[in-house]
Amino acid sequence: MTRIFRPNAYFEEELSAGEIFPPGLEAQNAILESCFLVLTGPEKEFGEILAHSVPEKKWYEYWKNQFGSSLPIPIRIQERKPESLVQVPLFLEEWGRISQYSEKNGFQLNPTAFERSAHLSSKIAQTEWKKKFHMQEFPVWIFKNDSEWKSDGEFLRLQAPAFPLYVRKLEFGFSGRQEFLLPSDLGKPSKKDFFKIRDVGSVLEPWMDRTQDFSLLFSAEKGSFRRIASTILLSNQKGKYSGTWLTSEEESSWYSERMEPVLRNLSDFAPDYTGYGSIDSFTYRTIDGQEELRKVSEINFRWTMGRILWELCRKFPLSGVRDLLLFVSHKGSIHEDSYRKLEEWNREEPTRRMFPLSPFYGPKGKPMPKVLLWFRIQKDEVSDPRQTASDLAAKARTKFGG
């Protein structure tokens, strides 16, 4: 039996390119592949794991010291021909469900799955669905290609500007792949490389004064959706993601109640969907100072970091703690031992436990600029999750450089 994890962190890039594994994604995938190794644990009976990257030796040693048993070492797909690696039955556990695997040809795009996933993940299709169910809390404009952007965007520019700042998002674009625009920029050629794609679709909306970001984790069975959990998303002022908290009941009850109608309506958009996903939301401050909830910023029909955190908590249950995934800066040198520094940090703060879900160093010993840490913190120490995350990120910069 063989298991394959294909956790493309930039699933939207694949939808945009129309191919699997576009160049330049391996480093991001490596972070997620190591997460899946922790989730899999030492259960050898589930079969060999094939992966595109293998974490460095010190990372494995750290986890063995923590748990007393070894995490599985995957077989690198590149090292041998695929047909020599796979033992049936084969289980493909995929981030975005657009590929298929054969012993002869390895990974290939599955046209049917790709078409389905492209529709579900399209920001344009999601925007049209939100309009149908009156879930647009503020104006949003759709441009199906570059020609529409030039003509319709120019029309908007020539009108009296309704908002001081806008954000333009690719139809298929990961977190951070967006462009901020002044009213005078509307309809003009983009300065961002990721927008310089022929006939690219995009969505334009005003950049609101965001106050909090949330995500609702769901599961679905043939178009029937149910809530799993809620998370707090951490991001900077430009919306770039940095981490995830699982919420407490007190934090999430109001949000969950307001999202129940959205889950019911989601069956209209994805009537046959089976799997996991999340709905990203945020609260924002209106011009008159009122705080409103944007129920659906976008929907992710795939694995997300929130799902990874939820699965980790299921696999390693621990009462009385709050759980956080946080990307931290790391500028250690080859001659330093960041794992030793992490152990020291754990000893300094015994009410907090920190685990490296991704390695501090690459296969050749080069420091990784970002590391994903899993924090388990006593509940009574987290009165303000965002401030706690900010304090931890600052402390990580002191410990590991950045």
ZATOR-403013 format. One record per residue (C-alpha): residue number from 1; x, y, z. Coordinates in Angstrom, 1 decimal, decimal comma, always signed. Example, Ala and Ser with C-alpha at 12.3 -4.5 7.8 and 13.67 -1.06 7.14 Angstrom:
# residues 2
k = 1 | u = +12,3 | v = -4,5 | w = +7,8
k = 2 | u = +13,7 | v = -1,1 | w = +7,1
# end
This chain:
# residues 402
k = 1 | u = +0,0 | v = +0,0 | w = +0,0
k = 2 | u = +1,3 | v = +3,5 | w = -0,9
k = 3 | u = +0,2 | v = +6,9 | w = +0,2
k = 4 | u = +1,0 | v = +10,1 | w = -1,7
k = 5 | u = +0,5 | v = +13,6 | w = -0,3
k = 6 | u = +0,4 | v = +16,2 | w = -3,0
k = 7 | u = +0,0 | v = +19,3 | w = -0,8
k = 8 | u = +0,5 | v = +22,2 | w = -3,3
k = 9 | u = +0,5 | v = +25,3 | w = -1,2
k = 10 | u = -0,2 | v = +27,3 | w = -4,3
k = 11 | u = -3,2 | v = +25,3 | w = -5,6
k = 12 | u = -4,6 | v = +28,5 | w = -7,2
k = 13 | u = -1,4 | v = +28,8 | w = -9,2
k = 14 | u = -2,1 | v = +25,4 | w = -10,7
k = 15 | u = -5,6 | v = +26,5 | w = -11,7
k = 16 | u = -4,2 | v = +29,7 | w = -13,3
k = 17 | u = -1,5 | v = +27,8 | w = -15,2
k = 18 | u = -3,6 | v = +24,8 | w = -16,1
k = 19 | u = -0,9 | v = +22,4 | w = -15,0
k = 20 | u = +0,2 | v = +20,7 | w = -11,9
k = 21 | u = +3,5 | v = +21,7 | w = -10,1
k = 22 | u = +4,2 | v = +25,0 | w = -12,0
k = 23 | u = +7,9 | v = +26,0 | w = -11,5
k = 24 | u = +8,9 | v = +27,6 | w = -8,2
k = 25 | u = +6,5 | v = +25,9 | w = -5,8
k = 26 | u = +8,6 | v = +23,2 | w = -4,2
k = 27 | u = +9,8 | v = +25,2 | w = -1,2
k = 28 | u = +6,2 | v = +26,0 | w = -0,2
k = 29 | u = +5,1 | v = +22,4 | w = -0,8
k = 30 | u = +8,0 | v = +21,2 | w = +1,4
k = 31 | u = +6,5 | v = +23,1 | w = +4,4
k = 32 | u = +3,2 | v = +21,3 | w = +4,0
k = 33 | u = +4,7 | v = +17,9 | w = +3,2
k = 34 | u = +6,4 | v = +18,0 | w = +6,6
k = 35 | u = +3,1 | v = +18,9 | w = +8,3
k = 36 | u = +1,5 | v = +15,8 | w = +6,8
k = 37 | u = +4,4 | v = +13,7 | w = +8,1
k = 38 | u = +3,5 | v = +14,9 | w = +11,6
k = 39 | u = -0,1 | v = +14,2 | w = +11,0
k = 40 | u = +0,6 | v = +10,7 | w = +9,7
k = 41 | u = +2,9 | v = +9,9 | w = +12,6
k = 42 | u = +4,8 | v = +6,7 | w = +12,9
k = 43 | u = +1,9 | v = +4,5 | w = +11,7
k = 44 | u = +3,9 | v = +2,3 | w = +9,2
k = 45 | u = +0,9 | v = +0,1 | w = +8,6
k = 46 | u = -0,7 | v = +2,9 | w = +6,5
k = 47 | u = +1,9 | v = +2,3 | w = +3,9
k = 48 | u = +4,9 | v = +4,1 | w = +2,4
k = 49 | u = +4,7 | v = +7,8 | w = +1,7
k = 50 | u = +5,8 | v = +9,3 | w = -1,5
k = 51 | u = +6,7 | v = +13,0 | w = -1,5
k = 52 | u = +8,6 | v = +15,6 | w = -3,5
k = 53 | u = +10,8 | v = +16,7 | w = -0,5
k = 54 | u = +12,3 | v = +15,0 | w = +2,6
k = 55 | u = +13,0 | v = +17,1 | w = +5,7
k = 56 | u = +16,5 | v = +17,4 | w = +7,0
k = 57 | u = +17,9 | v = +15,0 | w = +9,6
k = 58 | u = +17,9 | v = +17,4 | w = +12,6
k = 59 | u = +14,1 | v = +17,9 | w = +12,2
k = 60 | u = +13,5 | v = +14,2 | w = +12,5
k = 61 | u = +15,8 | v = +14,0 | w = +15,5
k = 62 | u = +13,9 | v = +16,8 | w = +17,3
k = 63 | u = +10,5 | v = +15,1 | w = +16,8
k = 64 | u = +11,9 | v = +11,7 | w = +18,0
k = 65 | u = +13,3 | v = +13,3 | w = +21,1
k = 66 | u = +9,9 | v = +14,9 | w = +21,8
k = 67 | u = +7,7 | v = +11,8 | w = +21,2
k = 68 | u = +10,1 | v = +8,8 | w = +21,5
k = 69 | u = +9,2 | v = +7,4 | w = +18,1
k = 70 | u = +10,2 | v = +8,3 | w = +14,6
k = 71 | u = +8,1 | v = +10,1 | w = +12,0
k = 72 | u = +7,9 | v = +8,4 | w = +8,6
k = 73 | u = +10,6 | v = +9,2 | w = +6,1
k = 74 | u = +9,0 | v = +9,6 | w = +2,7
k = 75 | u = +10,5 | v = +8,3 | w = -0,6
k = 76 | u = +11,3 | v = +11,1 | w = -2,9
k = 77 | u = +9,3 | v = +10,8 | w = -6,1
k = 78 | u = +12,2 | v = +12,2 | w = -8,2
k = 79 | u = +14,7 | v = +9,6 | w = -7,2
k = 80 | u = +13,2 | v = +6,6 | w = -9,1
k = 81 | u = +10,6 | v = +6,0 | w = -11,7
k = 82 | u = +7,1 | v = +6,2 | w = -10,4
k = 83 | u = +6,3 | v = +2,6 | w = -11,5
k = 84 | u = +9,0 | v = +1,3 | w = -9,2
k = 85 | u = +7,6 | v = +3,0 | w = -6,1
k = 86 | u = +3,9 | v = +2,4 | w = -6,0
k = 87 | u = +2,4 | v = -0,6 | w = -4,3
k = 88 | u = -1,4 | v = -1,0 | w = -4,7
k = 89 | u = -3,7 | v = +0,0 | w = -3,3
k = 90 | u = -2,8 | v = +3,6 | w = -3,8
k = 91 | u = -4,2 | v = +6,5 | w = -1,7
k = 92 | u = -3,8 | v = +10,0 | w = -3,2
k = 93 | u = -4,4 | v = +12,6 | w = -0,5
k = 94 | u = -4,4 | v = +15,9 | w = -2,4
k = 95 | u = -4,6 | v = +19,5 | w = -1,4
k = 96 | u = -6,9 | v = +20,6 | w = -4,2
k = 97 | u = -8,0 | v = +17,4 | w = -6,1
k = 98 | u = -7,1 | v = +18,2 | w = -9,7
k = 99 | u = -4,7 | v = +15,3 | w = -10,5
k = 100 | u = -4,5 | v = +11,6 | w = -11,0
k = 101 | u = -1,6 | v = +9,2 | w = -10,6
k = 102 | u = -0,6 | v = +6,2 | w = -12,7
k = 103 | u = +2,3 | v = +3,8 | w = -12,2
k = 104 | u = +3,4 | v = +4,5 | w = -15,8
k = 105 | u = +3,2 | v = +8,3 | w = -16,0
k = 106 | u = +3,2 | v = +9,5 | w = -12,4
k = 107 | u = +1,1 | v = +12,7 | w = -11,7
k = 108 | u = -1,1 | v = +14,0 | w = -14,5
k = 109 | u = -3,8 | v = +16,6 | w = -14,7
k = 110 | u = -7,3 | v = +15,1 | w = -14,4
k = 111 | u = -9,4 | v = +17,2 | w = -16,8
k = 112 | u = -12,7 | v = +16,4 | w = -15,2
k = 113 | u = -11,5 | v = +17,2 | w = -11,7
k = 114 | u = -9,6 | v = +20,3 | w = -12,9
k = 115 | u = -12,7 | v = +21,7 | w = -14,5
k = 116 | u = -14,8 | v = +21,1 | w = -11,4
k = 117 | u = -12,1 | v = +22,6 | w = -9,1
k = 118 | u = -11,6 | v = +25,6 | w = -11,4
k = 119 | u = -15,3 | v = +26,5 | w = -11,2
k = 120 | u = -15,5 | v = +26,1 | w = -7,4
k = 121 | u = -12,3 | v = +28,1 | w = -6,8
k = 122 | u = -13,0 | v = +30,9 | w = -9,3
k = 123 | u = -13,4 | v = +34,3 | w = -7,5
k = 124 | u = -15,5 | v = +35,4 | w = -10,5
k = 125 | u = -17,9 | v = +32,4 | w = -10,1
k = 126 | u = -18,0 | v = +32,9 | w = -6,3
k = 127 | u = -18,8 | v = +36,6 | w = -6,7
k = 128 | u = -21,7 | v = +35,9 | w = -9,1
k = 129 | u = -23,1 | v = +33,4 | w = -6,7
k = 130 | u = -22,8 | v = +35,8 | w = -3,8
k = 131 | u = -24,7 | v = +38,4 | w = -5,8
k = 132 | u = -27,4 | v = +35,9 | w = -6,4
k = 133 | u = -27,9 | v = +35,4 | w = -2,7
k = 134 | u = -27,5 | v = +39,0 | w = -1,8
k = 135 | u = -24,3 | v = +38,5 | w = +0,1
k = 136 | u = -22,4 | v = +41,5 | w = -1,2
k = 137 | u = -22,0 | v = +43,9 | w = +1,7
k = 138 | u = -20,3 | v = +46,4 | w = -0,5
k = 139 | u = -19,8 | v = +46,9 | w = -4,3
k = 140 | u = -17,7 | v = +44,4 | w = -6,2
k = 141 | u = -16,8 | v = +44,5 | w = -9,9
k = 142 | u = -15,9 | v = +41,6 | w = -12,2
k = 143 | u = -13,5 | v = +41,7 | w = -15,2
k = 144 | u = -13,4 | v = +38,5 | w = -17,2
k = 145 | u = -10,3 | v = +39,5 | w = -19,2
k = 146 | u = -7,8 | v = +42,3 | w = -19,6
k = 147 | u = -9,9 | v = +44,0 | w = -22,3
k = 148 | u = -12,8 | v = +44,4 | w = -19,8
k = 149 | u = -10,4 | v = +45,7 | w = -17,2
k = 150 | u = -9,1 | v = +48,4 | w = -19,6
k = 151 | u = -12,6 | v = +49,5 | w = -20,7
k = 152 | u = -14,8 | v = +49,0 | w = -17,6
k = 153 | u = -11,9 | v = +50,1 | w = -15,3
k = 154 | u = -11,4 | v = +53,3 | w = -17,2
k = 155 | u = -15,2 | v = +54,0 | w = -16,9
k = 156 | u = -15,0 | v = +53,6 | w = -13,1
k = 157 | u = -11,9 | v = +55,9 | w = -13,0
k = 158 | u = -13,7 | v = +58,6 | w = -14,9
k = 159 | u = -16,6 | v = +58,6 | w = -12,4
k = 160 | u = -16,3 | v = +60,3 | w = -9,1
k = 161 | u = -14,3 | v = +57,9 | w = -6,9
k = 162 | u = -16,5 | v = +56,2 | w = -4,3
k = 163 | u = -13,6 | v = +54,7 | w = -2,3
k = 164 | u = -10,1 | v = +56,0 | w = -1,5
k = 165 | u = -8,4 | v = +52,6 | w = -2,1
k = 166 | u = -9,3 | v = +49,4 | w = -4,0
k = 167 | u = -7,9 | v = +45,9 | w = -4,2
k = 168 | u = -7,8 | v = +43,8 | w = -7,4
k = 169 | u = -7,6 | v = +40,1 | w = -7,1
k = 170 | u = -6,7 | v = +37,4 | w = -9,7
k = 171 | u = -9,5 | v = +35,0 | w = -10,5
k = 172 | u = -7,1 | v = +32,3 | w = -9,3
k = 173 | u = -4,7 | v = +33,8 | w = -6,8
k = 174 | u = -3,3 | v = +32,8 | w = -3,5
k = 175 | u = -3,2 | v = +35,0 | w = -0,4
k = 176 | u = -1,1 | v = +38,1 | w = -1,0
k = 177 | u = -1,4 | v = +37,8 | w = -4,8
k = 178 | u = -3,4 | v = +41,0 | w = -5,2
k = 179 | u = -2,8 | v = +44,7 | w = -6,1
k = 180 | u = -3,8 | v = +47,8 | w = -4,2
k = 181 | u = -5,0 | v = +50,6 | w = -6,5
k = 182 | u = -5,9 | v = +54,3 | w = -6,1
k = 183 | u = -8,9 | v = +55,5 | w = -8,0
k = 184 | u = -6,6 | v = +57,0 | w = -10,6
k = 185 | u = -5,1 | v = +53,5 | w = -11,3
k = 186 | u = -8,4 | v = +51,9 | w = -12,3
k = 187 | u = -8,3 | v = +50,4 | w = -15,8
k = 188 | u = -4,5 | v = +51,1 | w = -16,2
k = 189 | u = -1,9 | v = +48,3 | w = -16,9
k = 190 | u = -0,8 | v = +46,4 | w = -13,8
k = 191 | u = +2,6 | v = +46,9 | w = -12,3
k = 192 | u = +2,5 | v = +43,4 | w = -10,8
k = 193 | u = +4,0 | v = +40,5 | w = -12,7
k = 194 | u = +1,3 | v = +38,1 | w = -11,6
k = 195 | u = -1,3 | v = +40,2 | w = -13,4
k = 196 | u = +0,6 | v = +40,2 | w = -16,7
k = 197 | u = -1,1 | v = +37,1 | w = -17,9
k = 198 | u = -3,0 | v = +37,1 | w = -21,2
k = 199 | u = -6,7 | v = +37,6 | w = -20,7
k = 200 | u = -6,6 | v = +37,1 | w = -17,0
k = 201 | u = -9,8 | v = +37,4 | w = -15,0
k = 202 | u = -10,0 | v = +39,5 | w = -11,9
k = 203 | u = -12,3 | v = +40,9 | w = -9,2
k = 204 | u = -12,1 | v = +44,5 | w = -7,9
k = 205 | u = -13,5 | v = +45,6 | w = -4,6
k = 206 | u = -12,9 | v = +48,5 | w = -2,2
k = 207 | u = -10,2 | v = +47,9 | w = +0,5
k = 208 | u = -12,2 | v = +48,2 | w = +3,7
k = 209 | u = -10,9 | v = +49,1 | w = +7,2
k = 210 | u = -10,7 | v = +45,4 | w = +8,3
k = 211 | u = -10,7 | v = +44,8 | w = +12,1
k = 212 | u = -10,7 | v = +40,9 | w = +12,3
k = 213 | u = -10,3 | v = +37,9 | w = +10,0
k = 214 | u = -12,1 | v = +34,6 | w = +10,5
k = 215 | u = -12,5 | v = +31,3 | w = +8,7
k = 216 | u = -15,3 | v = +28,7 | w = +9,0
k = 217 | u = -14,0 | v = +25,2 | w = +8,5
k = 218 | u = -16,6 | v = +22,9 | w = +6,9
k = 219 | u = -17,0 | v = +19,4 | w = +5,6
k = 220 | u = -19,4 | v = +18,3 | w = +2,8
k = 221 | u = -21,1 | v = +15,1 | w = +1,7
k = 222 | u = -22,7 | v = +15,3 | w = -1,8
k = 223 | u = -23,5 | v = +19,0 | w = -1,4
k = 224 | u = -24,6 | v = +18,9 | w = +2,2
k = 225 | u = -22,4 | v = +21,2 | w = +4,2
k = 226 | u = -21,8 | v = +21,3 | w = +8,0
k = 227 | u = -19,6 | v = +23,4 | w = +10,2
k = 228 | u = -16,5 | v = +21,7 | w = +11,8
k = 229 | u = -14,8 | v = +24,6 | w = +13,6
k = 230 | u = -14,0 | v = +28,3 | w = +13,4
k = 231 | u = -10,6 | v = +29,9 | w = +13,3
k = 232 | u = -9,1 | v = +33,4 | w = +13,7
k = 233 | u = -6,9 | v = +34,3 | w = +10,7
k = 234 | u = -3,8 | v = +36,4 | w = +11,3
k = 235 | u = -2,7 | v = +38,8 | w = +8,5
k = 236 | u = -1,0 | v = +42,1 | w = +8,1
k = 237 | u = -2,5 | v = +45,4 | w = +6,9
k = 238 | u = -2,2 | v = +44,2 | w = +3,3
k = 239 | u = -4,0 | v = +41,0 | w = +4,0
k = 240 | u = -0,9 | v = +38,7 | w = +3,8
k = 241 | u = -1,5 | v = +35,5 | w = +5,9
k = 242 | u = +0,8 | v = +34,7 | w = +8,8
k = 243 | u = -1,1 | v = +32,2 | w = +11,1
k = 244 | u = -4,2 | v = +30,6 | w = +12,5
k = 245 | u = -5,8 | v = +30,2 | w = +15,9
k = 246 | u = -8,6 | v = +27,7 | w = +16,7
k = 247 | u = -11,3 | v = +29,8 | w = +18,3
k = 248 | u = -12,9 | v = +29,3 | w = +21,7
k = 249 | u = -16,7 | v = +29,0 | w = +22,0
k = 250 | u = -17,0 | v = +32,5 | w = +23,4
k = 251 | u = -15,1 | v = +33,9 | w = +20,4
k = 252 | u = -16,9 | v = +32,0 | w = +17,7
k = 253 | u = -20,6 | v = +31,6 | w = +18,7
k = 254 | u = -21,8 | v = +34,8 | w = +17,2
k = 255 | u = -19,8 | v = +34,2 | w = +14,0
k = 256 | u = -21,0 | v = +30,6 | w = +13,6
k = 257 | u = -24,7 | v = +31,6 | w = +14,0
k = 258 | u = -24,4 | v = +34,2 | w = +11,3
k = 259 | u = -22,7 | v = +31,8 | w = +9,0
k = 260 | u = -25,3 | v = +29,0 | w = +9,2
k = 261 | u = -27,4 | v = +30,5 | w = +6,3
k = 262 | u = -24,3 | v = +30,7 | w = +4,2
k = 263 | u = -23,6 | v = +27,0 | w = +4,6
k = 264 | u = -27,1 | v = +26,2 | w = +3,6
k = 265 | u = -26,9 | v = +28,4 | w = +0,5
k = 266 | u = -23,5 | v = +26,8 | w = -0,4
k = 267 | u = -25,3 | v = +23,7 | w = -1,6
k = 268 | u = -26,6 | v = +25,8 | w = -4,6
k = 269 | u = -23,0 | v = +26,7 | w = -5,6
k = 270 | u = -21,5 | v = +23,2 | w = -5,0
k = 271 | u = -24,4 | v = +20,7 | w = -5,2
k = 272 | u = -22,2 | v = +17,6 | w = -5,6
k = 273 | u = -19,2 | v = +18,6 | w = -3,5
k = 274 | u = -17,7 | v = +16,1 | w = -1,1
k = 275 | u = -14,7 | v = +17,0 | w = +1,0
k = 276 | u = -13,3 | v = +19,7 | w = +3,2
k = 277 | u = -12,9 | v = +23,5 | w = +2,9
k = 278 | u = -13,3 | v = +26,8 | w = +4,5
k = 279 | u = -15,1 | v = +30,2 | w = +4,2
k = 280 | u = -12,9 | v = +33,2 | w = +4,8
k = 281 | u = -14,7 | v = +36,2 | w = +6,4
k = 282 | u = -13,8 | v = +39,5 | w = +8,0
k = 283 | u = -15,3 | v = +42,3 | w = +10,1
k = 284 | u = -14,7 | v = +45,8 | w = +8,9
k = 285 | u = -15,4 | v = +49,4 | w = +10,1
k = 286 | u = -17,9 | v = +51,4 | w = +7,9
k = 287 | u = -17,5 | v = +55,1 | w = +7,2
k = 288 | u = -19,9 | v = +55,9 | w = +10,1
k = 289 | u = -17,8 | v = +53,8 | w = +12,5
k = 290 | u = -20,1 | v = +50,7 | w = +12,6
k = 291 | u = -18,5 | v = +47,3 | w = +12,6
k = 292 | u = -20,0 | v = +44,9 | w = +10,0
k = 293 | u = -19,3 | v = +41,3 | w = +9,0
k = 294 | u = -18,4 | v = +40,4 | w = +5,4
k = 295 | u = -19,6 | v = +36,8 | w = +5,5
k = 296 | u = -17,9 | v = +35,5 | w = +2,4
k = 297 | u = -14,6 | v = +37,0 | w = +1,3
k = 298 | u = -13,7 | v = +33,8 | w = -0,5
k = 299 | u = -14,3 | v = +30,0 | w = -0,2
k = 300 | u = -11,6 | v = +27,4 | w = -0,3
k = 301 | u = -12,6 | v = +24,0 | w = -1,6
k = 302 | u = -9,4 | v = +22,4 | w = -0,5
k = 303 | u = -7,2 | v = +21,7 | w = +2,5
k = 304 | u = -6,3 | v = +24,9 | w = +4,4
k = 305 | u = -4,0 | v = +25,7 | w = +7,3
k = 306 | u = -7,0 | v = +25,8 | w = +9,6
k = 307 | u = -7,8 | v = +22,2 | w = +8,6
k = 308 | u = -4,2 | v = +21,2 | w = +9,3
k = 309 | u = -4,4 | v = +22,7 | w = +12,8
k = 310 | u = -7,8 | v = +21,1 | w = +13,5
k = 311 | u = -6,3 | v = +17,7 | w = +12,4
k = 312 | u = -3,3 | v = +18,2 | w = +14,6
k = 313 | u = -5,5 | v = +18,8 | w = +17,6
k = 314 | u = -7,6 | v = +15,7 | w = +16,9
k = 315 | u = -4,4 | v = +13,6 | w = +16,6
k = 316 | u = -2,8 | v = +15,0 | w = +19,7
k = 317 | u = -5,7 | v = +16,0 | w = +22,0
k = 318 | u = -4,8 | v = +18,2 | w = +25,0
k = 319 | u = -7,2 | v = +19,9 | w = +27,3
k = 320 | u = -6,8 | v = +23,4 | w = +28,7
k = 321 | u = -4,8 | v = +24,9 | w = +25,8
k = 322 | u = -5,2 | v = +27,2 | w = +22,9
k = 323 | u = -3,6 | v = +26,1 | w = +19,6
k = 324 | u = -1,9 | v = +28,4 | w = +17,1
k = 325 | u = +0,0 | v = +27,9 | w = +13,8
k = 326 | u = +2,4 | v = +30,8 | w = +13,1
k = 327 | u = +4,9 | v = +31,4 | w = +10,4
k = 328 | u = +8,0 | v = +33,0 | w = +12,0
k = 329 | u = +11,1 | v = +34,6 | w = +10,6
k = 330 | u = +14,3 | v = +32,6 | w = +10,7
k = 331 | u = +17,7 | v = +33,9 | w = +9,8
k = 332 | u = +20,0 | v = +31,5 | w = +11,6
k = 333 | u = +23,3 | v = +30,6 | w = +10,1
k = 334 | u = +24,5 | v = +27,1 | w = +9,1
k = 335 | u = +26,7 | v = +27,1 | w = +12,2
k = 336 | u = +23,8 | v = +27,7 | w = +14,6
k = 337 | u = +21,4 | v = +25,2 | w = +16,0
k = 338 | u = +17,9 | v = +26,6 | w = +15,9
k = 339 | u = +16,4 | v = +23,4 | w = +17,3
k = 340 | u = +18,5 | v = +23,9 | w = +20,5
k = 341 | u = +17,2 | v = +27,5 | w = +20,7
k = 342 | u = +13,6 | v = +26,1 | w = +20,4
k = 343 | u = +14,3 | v = +23,7 | w = +23,2
k = 344 | u = +15,6 | v = +26,5 | w = +25,4
k = 345 | u = +12,5 | v = +28,6 | w = +24,6
k = 346 | u = +10,3 | v = +25,6 | w = +25,7
k = 347 | u = +12,2 | v = +25,4 | w = +29,0
k = 348 | u = +12,0 | v = +29,1 | w = +29,6
k = 349 | u = +8,2 | v = +29,0 | w = +29,3
k = 350 | u = +6,9 | v = +25,7 | w = +30,6
k = 351 | u = +3,2 | v = +26,7 | w = +30,2
k = 352 | u = +3,8 | v = +26,9 | w = +26,4
k = 353 | u = +4,8 | v = +24,1 | w = +24,0
k = 354 | u = +6,3 | v = +24,9 | w = +20,6
k = 355 | u = +6,9 | v = +22,4 | w = +17,8
k = 356 | u = +8,5 | v = +22,9 | w = +14,4
k = 357 | u = +6,1 | v = +21,7 | w = +11,8
k = 358 | u = +8,6 | v = +22,6 | w = +9,1
k = 359 | u = +12,4 | v = +22,3 | w = +9,2
k = 360 | u = +14,7 | v = +25,2 | w = +10,2
k = 361 | u = +17,2 | v = +24,2 | w = +7,5
k = 362 | u = +17,0 | v = +22,9 | w = +3,9
k = 363 | u = +18,5 | v = +19,6 | w = +2,8
k = 364 | u = +22,0 | v = +21,2 | w = +2,2
k = 365 | u = +22,0 | v = +23,1 | w = +5,5
k = 366 | u = +20,8 | v = +26,4 | w = +4,2
k = 367 | u = +18,5 | v = +28,3 | w = +6,7
k = 368 | u = +14,9 | v = +28,4 | w = +5,7
k = 369 | u = +13,6 | v = +32,1 | w = +5,8
k = 370 | u = +10,2 | v = +31,1 | w = +7,2
k = 371 | u = +9,4 | v = +28,3 | w = +9,7
k = 372 | u = +5,9 | v = +27,1 | w = +10,6
k = 373 | u = +5,6 | v = +26,6 | w = +14,4
k = 374 | u = +2,8 | v = +25,0 | w = +16,3
k = 375 | u = +2,1 | v = +26,6 | w = +19,7
k = 376 | u = +0,0 | v = +25,0 | w = +22,5
k = 377 | u = -0,6 | v = +27,7 | w = +25,2
k = 378 | u = -2,5 | v = +27,6 | w = +28,5
k = 379 | u = -5,9 | v = +29,1 | w = +27,9
k = 380 | u = -5,7 | v = +31,6 | w = +30,7
k = 381 | u = -2,6 | v = +33,1 | w = +29,1
k = 382 | u = -4,5 | v = +34,1 | w = +25,9
k = 383 | u = -6,8 | v = +37,0 | w = +26,6
k = 384 | u = -6,1 | v = +38,6 | w = +23,2
k = 385 | u = -5,2 | v = +36,0 | w = +20,5
k = 386 | u = -3,8 | v = +38,6 | w = +18,0
k = 387 | u = -1,7 | v = +40,3 | w = +20,6
k = 388 | u = -0,4 | v = +37,0 | w = +21,8
k = 389 | u = +0,6 | v = +36,0 | w = +18,2
k = 390 | u = +2,3 | v = +39,3 | w = +17,7
k = 391 | u = +4,3 | v = +38,9 | w = +20,9
k = 392 | u = +5,3 | v = +35,4 | w = +19,9
k = 393 | u = +6,4 | v = +36,5 | w = +16,4
k = 394 | u = +8,5 | v = +39,3 | w = +18,0
k = 395 | u = +10,1 | v = +36,7 | w = +20,4
k = 396 | u = +10,8 | v = +34,4 | w = +17,5
k = 397 | u = +12,7 | v = +37,2 | w = +15,7
k = 398 | u = +14,8 | v = +37,6 | w = +18,9
k = 399 | u = +15,4 | v = +33,9 | w = +19,1
k = 400 | u = +16,0 | v = +33,0 | w = +15,4
k = 401 | u = +16,8 | v = +36,4 | w = +13,8
k = 402 | u = +14,5 | v = +38,3 | w = +11,4
# end
